[in-house]
Amino acid sequence: MQNDAFTAGVEPGGLQSKDEIRILLCYLLTSVGVPLHKEAILQSVQANGLANYFEVTDALEALCENGNLTRGKDGAYCATEQAREIARQLDTALPYSVREKAVGAAIALLAQARRERENTVELKKEPHGYRVVCHVAGAGEHEDLMTLSLRVADRRQAKRVREVFQAAPDRVYQMMLALLTGQKELAASYLEPEAAPETPPPPAKA
């Protein structure tokens, strides 16, 4: 395919073709099977160095114009049957390294989608900003372990709070519980980045 896409921020071996980027997006949305917001898609693609930010944004709009994706009232994208057909080109059209990263990105998006379903966030416009209400799901269908309400200045800040909360709702709950029970050192530990898991040694050759 023609290398016609910007590659700023793209890792070596990443996508340099607009058509390849569209295949990747169709694959991600088809694999996850639930509506995804632009922010989640961009975060996943950029975290893996697969494609340029602006190229992904343009590709999403182009796919909607062509009927490959639909966009709901909340701005989330869904795959159509046409997108599923395009996604089947993944194995033949994209390099192996990209396919492996795409599978990993899809799995991460699935986990994120589940967290968002189980731990909801409400954004409410108020006279002087936005009210953000975060819910940490409990064991029962309508039971919350924690409900956190705060006011922020504008919608940009409200969306940022939602994004950070839904990335790790359990971590937020644990830190708040530690703070409110006076365990300051434990609460501080939740602010530290999680250590990456150690890579197991290769199996010994016979």
C-alpha positions in Angstrom: 0.0 0.0 0.0 1.1 3.6 -0.7 3.0 5.3 2.1 0.8 8.4 2.2 0.3 9.0 6.0 2.1 11.2 8.4 4.4 9.2 10.7 5.2 11.6 13.6 5.0 9.6 16.8 4.9 6.3 15.0 7.3 3.6 16.1 9.5 1.8 13.5 7.3 -0.8 11.8 4.1 1.3 12.5 1.6 2.2 9.9 2.4 4.6 7.1 -0.6 4.1 4.8 -4.1 5.6 5.3 -5.7 2.4 4.1 -3.7 0.4 6.7 -4.8 2.7 9.4 -8.5 2.3 8.4 -8.0 -1.5 8.4 -6.6 -1.3 11.9 -9.4 0.9 13.2 -12.0 -1.5 11.7 -10.3 -4.4 13.4 -10.2 -2.7 16.8 -13.8 -1.7 16.8 -15.0 -5.1 15.4 -12.9 -7.0 18.0 -14.2 -5.1 21.0 -17.8 -5.2 19.8 -19.0 -2.2 21.9 -19.1 1.5 21.2 -15.7 3.2 21.8 -15.0 6.9 22.2 -12.4 8.7 20.2 -10.2 9.2 23.3 -10.0 5.5 24.1 -9.1 4.6 20.4 -6.4 7.3 20.2 -4.9 6.3 23.5 -4.7 2.7 22.5 -3.2 3.3 19.1 -0.7 5.8 20.3 0.3 3.7 23.4 1.4 1.1 20.9 3.1 3.5 18.5 0.9 2.2 15.6 -0.2 5.4 13.8 -0.1 9.2 13.9 -2.7 11.0 16.0 -4.0 13.2 13.2 -4.1 10.3 10.7 -6.3 8.3 13.1 -8.6 11.2 13.6 -9.0 11.7 9.9 -9.4 7.9 9.3 -12.3 7.8 11.9 -14.1 10.6 10.1 -13.5 9.0 6.6 -14.8 5.6 7.9 -18.0 7.3 9.1 -18.5 9.1 5.8 -18.1 5.8 3.9 -20.6 4.0 6.2 -18.0 1.7 7.7 -18.5 3.2 11.1 -21.4 4.8 12.8 -21.3 7.5 15.6 -23.8 7.7 18.4 -25.2 10.8 20.1 -22.5 10.4 22.8 -19.8 10.5 20.2 -18.9 6.8 20.5 -18.0 4.8 17.3 -19.5 1.4 16.3 -18.4 -1.0 13.6 -20.8 -1.9 10.8 -20.9 -5.0 8.7 -18.7 -3.2 6.2 -16.1 -2.6 8.9 -16.1 -6.3 9.7 -15.3 -7.1 6.0 -12.5 -4.6 6.1 -11.2 -6.0 9.4 -10.7 -9.4 7.7 -7.9 -7.9 5.7 -5.8 -7.6 8.8 -3.9 -10.9 8.4 -3.0 -10.1 4.7 -2.6 -6.4 4.6 -0.7 -5.5 7.8 2.8 -6.6 8.9 3.1 -9.3 11.5 4.5 -6.9 14.2 1.5 -4.6 13.7 -0.9 -7.5 13.9 0.5 -8.6 17.2 0.3 -5.0 18.6 -3.3 -4.7 17.2 -4.4 -7.9 19.1 -2.8 -6.5 22.3 -4.5 -3.1 21.8 -7.9 -4.9 21.2 -7.5 -6.8 24.5 -6.7 -3.6 26.4 -9.7 -1.9 24.9 -12.0 -4.8 25.8 -10.8 -4.5 29.5 -11.3 -0.7 29.3 -14.8 -1.1 27.9 -15.7 -3.5 30.7 -14.4 -1.1 33.4 -16.5 1.7 31.8 -19.7 -0.5 31.8 -19.2 -1.5 35.4 -17.8 1.8 36.8 -19.9 4.6 35.3 -19.2 8.3 35.3 -21.9 11.0 34.9 -21.1 14.5 33.5 -23.6 17.1 34.5 -23.5 20.8 33.3 -24.0 23.3 36.1 -24.1 27.1 36.2 -20.5 27.3 37.2 -18.8 24.3 35.6 -19.5 20.6 35.5 -20.5 18.1 38.1 -18.6 14.7 37.8 -20.1 11.7 39.6 -18.0 8.6 39.6 -19.4 5.2 40.6 -17.3 2.2 41.7 -19.4 -0.9 41.2 -20.2 -3.3 44.1 -21.2 -6.9 44.1 -24.9 -6.3 43.4 -26.3 -5.0 40.1 -27.4 -1.7 41.7 -24.9 -1.5 44.5 -22.0 1.0 44.6 -18.9 0.5 46.8 -18.3 4.2 46.4 -19.9 7.3 44.8 -17.6 10.3 44.3 -19.0 13.7 43.3 -16.9 16.7 42.5 -17.2 20.0 40.5 -14.7 21.1 37.9 -14.3 24.2 35.9 -15.3 23.0 32.4 -16.1 20.0 30.2 -12.5 19.4 29.3 -11.6 18.9 32.9 -14.7 16.7 33.4 -13.8 14.4 30.6 -10.2 14.2 31.9 -11.5 13.1 35.3 -13.7 10.5 33.7 -10.8 9.2 31.6 -8.4 8.9 34.6 -11.0 7.4 36.9 -12.1 4.7 34.4 -8.5 3.7 33.7 -8.2 2.5 37.3 -11.4 2.7 39.3 -10.2 0.0 41.8 -7.0 2.0 42.5 -9.1 5.2 43.1 -11.3 3.3 45.6 -8.4 1.8 47.4 -6.6 5.1 47.7 -9.7 6.9 49.0 -10.3 4.1 51.5 -6.8 4.3 52.8 -7.0 8.1 53.1 -10.3 8.0 55.0 -9.0 5.4 57.4 -5.9 7.4 58.2 -3.4 5.1 56.4 -1.5 7.9 54.7 1.5 5.7 53.7 -0.7 3.2 52.0 -2.6 5.9 50.2 0.6 7.5 49.0 1.7 4.1 47.6 -1.2 4.1 45.2 0.2 7.3 43.6 3.4 5.4 42.6 3.4 3.9 39.1 2.8 0.2 39.1 5.9 -1.9 38.5 6.0 -3.7 35.2 5.8 -7.5 35.5 9.0 -9.3 35.2 9.7 -11.1 31.9 10.0 -14.8 32.7 13.3 -16.4 31.5 13.2 -18.5 28.3 12.8 -22.2 28.8 16.0 -24.2 29.0 16.9 -26.1 25.9 16.9 -29.9 26.1 
